């Protein structure tokens, strides 16, 4: 694993932009992921070439964040839709924005086949270890022993490590895992991945560890949220480039 250099983490120039309140829960990590993505798009100057696909789930709340062409897809179908966009318009920079459920459950087949075929798309997976929008059920990324509404006695010992799978299937893909608590590092990863697909170099995959304060029961406990994210999830889900 490797991490960005000091030069890569330099602060970008501040610019005045229009903004609006987001619709995510207090303490949700999605706004941090989207902020990093937005900075990367601006720094690369690729706004007019970008096609941004969002999955059903919490991801869909990003459908009108940016002044870019955005597509909302059926749950688990964002990756193949964005593959189709890229094939139909080779000039497009195609990005799929999905949650861990959409990527690793109903969408797993599409995700893995896109990686195997080395499709020229960038997939961002937000991993909060739970099905968030539907009430907090066990997800493919829920860690063993975690209590959810469908695992009141604790989740089983099976969970998915997406970047490890992608790297195994495609040795030439760009693959990394970031975390919302390290914003500058996350921005650097976003910029690298977008540049990779902009240059038509193949499949790019970024998983981001993110909190779900509502379903974790930590919406008013920021210290506990940080503890779970940095000292529990990040110990199991290795951070860095793969």
C-alpha positions as CSV (number, residue, x, y, z in Angstrom):
1,X,0.0,0.0,0.0
2,X,1.1,3.6,-0.6
3,X,-0.2,7.0,0.3
4,X,-0.2,10.4,-1.5
5,X,2.9,12.6,-1.2
6,X,2.8,16.0,0.5
7,X,2.7,17.7,-2.9
8,X,-0.4,15.7,-3.9
9,X,-2.1,16.8,-0.7
10,X,-1.6,20.5,-1.2
11,X,-4.7,22.7,-0.7
12,X,-6.3,23.8,-3.9
13,X,-7.0,27.5,-4.5
14,X,-10.2,28.7,-2.9
15,X,-13.0,29.8,-5.2
16,X,-16.4,31.3,-4.6
17,X,-19.1,28.7,-5.5
18,X,-22.9,28.5,-5.1
19,X,-24.0,25.9,-2.6
20,X,-27.1,24.5,-1.0
21,X,-27.9,22.3,2.0
22,X,-27.5,18.5,1.5
23,X,-30.2,16.0,2.3
24,X,-28.1,13.5,4.2
25,X,-28.4,12.7,7.9
26,X,-26.2,14.7,10.3
27,X,-22.8,13.2,10.4
28,X,-23.2,11.2,7.2
29,X,-20.0,10.6,5.2
30,X,-21.6,11.0,1.8
31,X,-21.1,14.8,1.7
32,X,-17.4,14.3,2.5
33,X,-17.0,11.8,-0.4
34,X,-18.9,14.1,-2.8
35,X,-16.9,17.1,-1.7
36,X,-13.7,15.3,-2.5
37,X,-15.1,14.3,-5.9
38,X,-16.2,17.8,-6.7
39,X,-12.8,19.3,-6.0
40,X,-11.1,16.6,-8.2
41,X,-13.5,17.3,-11.1
42,X,-12.8,21.1,-10.8
43,X,-9.0,20.7,-10.6
44,X,-9.0,18.5,-13.7
45,X,-11.4,20.7,-15.6
46,X,-13.5,17.8,-16.9
47,X,-16.9,19.0,-15.9
48,X,-18.3,19.1,-19.5
49,X,-17.1,15.6,-20.3
50,X,-18.4,13.9,-17.1
51,X,-21.3,11.5,-16.9
52,X,-22.2,10.8,-13.3
53,X,-24.4,7.8,-12.4
54,X,-26.0,7.4,-9.0
55,X,-27.5,4.3,-7.5
56,X,-30.8,3.9,-5.6
57,X,-30.1,4.2,-1.9
58,X,-28.4,7.1,0.0
59,X,-26.3,7.6,-3.2
60,X,-29.3,8.9,-5.1
61,X,-29.4,12.1,-2.9
62,X,-26.4,13.2,-5.0
63,X,-28.5,13.4,-8.2
64,X,-28.6,17.2,-8.3
65,X,-25.5,18.2,-6.4
66,X,-23.3,19.1,-9.4
67,X,-23.7,21.0,-12.6
68,X,-22.9,17.8,-14.6
69,X,-24.8,15.3,-16.6
70,X,-26.3,12.9,-14.0
71,X,-28.2,9.7,-14.4
72,X,-30.2,7.9,-11.6
73,X,-30.3,4.1,-12.2
74,X,-32.1,1.1,-10.7
75,X,-30.6,-0.3,-7.6
76,X,-27.4,-2.3,-8.4
77,X,-27.4,-1.3,-12.0
78,X,-25.3,1.8,-12.0
79,X,-22.1,0.2,-13.1
80,X,-23.5,-1.4,-16.3
81,X,-25.5,1.8,-17.1
82,X,-22.3,3.8,-16.9
83,X,-20.4,1.2,-19.0
84,X,-23.1,1.7,-21.6
85,X,-22.7,5.4,-21.5
86,X,-19.0,5.1,-22.0
87,X,-19.4,2.7,-24.9
88,X,-22.0,4.9,-26.5
89,X,-19.9,8.1,-26.1
90,X,-16.2,7.2,-25.9
91,X,-15.4,10.9,-25.2
92,X,-17.3,10.7,-21.9
93,X,-15.7,10.3,-18.5
94,X,-18.1,7.8,-16.9
95,X,-18.4,7.6,-13.2
96,X,-20.7,5.2,-11.1
97,X,-21.5,6.3,-7.5
98,X,-22.9,3.5,-5.4
99,X,-23.2,2.2,-1.9
100,X,-21.8,-1.1,-0.5
101,X,-25.2,-2.8,-1.0
102,X,-25.6,-1.8,-4.6
103,X,-22.0,-2.7,-5.4
104,X,-21.5,-5.9,-3.4
105,X,-25.0,-7.5,-3.2
106,X,-27.4,-7.0,-6.1
107,X,-24.8,-5.3,-8.2
108,X,-21.8,-7.7,-7.6
109,X,-22.1,-9.5,-10.9
110,X,-22.1,-6.4,-12.9
111,X,-19.2,-4.9,-10.9
112,X,-16.9,-7.9,-11.2
113,X,-17.6,-8.4,-14.9
114,X,-16.9,-4.7,-15.6
115,X,-13.6,-5.1,-13.8
116,X,-12.7,-8.4,-15.7
117,X,-13.5,-6.7,-19.0
118,X,-11.4,-3.7,-17.9
119,X,-14.2,-1.3,-18.8
120,X,-13.1,2.3,-18.9
121,X,-15.2,3.6,-16.0
122,X,-14.6,4.9,-12.5
123,X,-16.6,3.2,-9.7
124,X,-16.9,4.9,-6.3
125,X,-18.3,2.6,-3.6
126,X,-19.3,4.2,-0.2
127,X,-18.9,1.5,2.5
128,X,-20.7,2.3,5.7
129,X,-21.1,-1.4,6.6
130,X,-24.9,-1.3,6.7
131,X,-28.0,-0.9,4.4
132,X,-28.7,2.7,5.4
133,X,-31.7,4.1,3.5
134,X,-33.8,1.0,4.1
135,X,-33.5,1.0,7.9
136,X,-30.2,-0.5,8.9
137,X,-30.2,-4.1,7.7
138,X,-27.0,-6.3,7.5
139,X,-25.0,-5.5,4.4
140,X,-22.3,-7.4,2.5
141,X,-19.7,-5.3,4.4
142,X,-21.2,-5.6,7.9
143,X,-18.4,-6.7,10.3
144,X,-18.8,-9.9,12.4
145,X,-20.7,-9.4,15.6
146,X,-22.3,-6.2,14.6
147,X,-25.9,-5.8,15.7
148,X,-28.4,-4.6,13.0
149,X,-32.1,-4.9,12.7
150,X,-31.7,-8.2,10.8
151,X,-28.8,-9.5,13.0
152,X,-30.0,-8.7,16.5
153,X,-27.5,-11.2,17.9
154,X,-24.6,-10.1,15.8
155,X,-23.7,-10.5,12.1
156,X,-22.0,-13.6,10.8
157,X,-18.3,-14.0,9.8
158,X,-18.7,-13.3,6.1
159,X,-18.0,-9.9,4.6
160,X,-16.8,-8.5,1.3
161,X,-13.5,-6.7,0.7
162,X,-14.1,-5.0,-2.7
163,X,-10.7,-3.6,-3.6
164,X,-9.1,-6.9,-2.9
165,X,-11.5,-8.6,-5.3
166,X,-11.0,-6.1,-8.0
167,X,-7.2,-6.2,-7.7
168,X,-7.3,-10.0,-8.0
169,X,-9.5,-9.9,-11.1
170,X,-7.8,-7.1,-12.9
171,X,-4.0,-6.5,-12.3
172,X,-4.0,-3.4,-14.4
173,X,-6.9,-1.5,-12.8
174,X,-6.5,1.5,-10.6
175,X,-7.6,0.4,-7.1
176,X,-7.6,2.2,-3.7
177,X,-9.5,2.5,-0.5
178,X,-9.9,5.8,1.3
179,X,-11.8,7.1,4.3
180,X,-13.9,10.2,4.9
181,X,-11.9,11.4,7.9
182,X,-8.9,12.0,5.7
183,X,-10.3,14.5,3.2
184,X,-7.1,15.6,1.4
185,X,-6.0,12.1,0.9
186,X,-9.4,11.2,-0.5
187,X,-9.3,14.2,-2.9
188,X,-5.9,12.9,-4.2
189,X,-7.4,9.5,-4.8
190,X,-10.4,10.9,-6.7
191,X,-8.1,13.0,-8.9
192,X,-5.8,10.1,-9.7
193,X,-8.8,7.8,-10.6
194,X,-10.5,10.4,-12.7
195,X,-7.2,11.1,-14.6
196,X,-6.8,7.4,-15.1
197,X,-10.1,6.9,-16.9
198,X,-9.8,10.3,-18.6
199,X,-6.7,8.8,-20.3
200,X,-8.7,5.7,-21.2
201,X,-6.3,3.5,-19.2
202,X,-9.1,1.1,-18.0
203,X,-11.1,0.3,-14.9
204,X,-10.7,2.5,-11.8
205,X,-12.2,1.6,-8.4
206,X,-12.3,3.5,-5.2
207,X,-13.9,2.3,-2.0
208,X,-14.5,4.9,0.7
209,X,-15.1,4.0,4.4
210,X,-17.9,6.2,5.6
211,X,-20.0,6.6,8.8
212,X,-23.7,6.0,9.0
213,X,-24.4,7.8,12.3
214,X,-28.2,7.1,12.2
215,X,-28.0,3.3,11.9
216,X,-24.8,3.1,14.0
217,X,-26.7,4.8,16.8
218,X,-24.0,7.5,17.0
219,X,-25.8,10.5,15.5
220,X,-25.1,12.5,18.7
221,X,-21.8,10.8,19.6
222,X,-19.1,12.1,17.2
223,X,-16.2,10.5,19.3
224,X,-17.9,7.1,19.0
225,X,-18.4,7.6,15.3
226,X,-14.8,8.3,14.8
227,X,-13.8,5.4,17.0
228,X,-15.8,2.9,14.8
229,X,-14.6,4.4,11.6
230,X,-10.9,4.9,12.3
231,X,-10.2,2.2,14.9
232,X,-12.6,-0.6,13.9
233,X,-13.4,-0.4,10.2
234,X,-10.0,0.8,9.1
235,X,-8.3,-2.0,10.9
236,X,-10.3,-4.6,8.9
237,X,-10.5,-2.7,5.6
238,X,-7.0,-1.7,4.8
239,X,-6.5,1.9,3.5
240,X,-4.3,2.9,0.6
241,X,-3.6,2.1,-3.0
242,X,-3.8,-1.6,-4.0
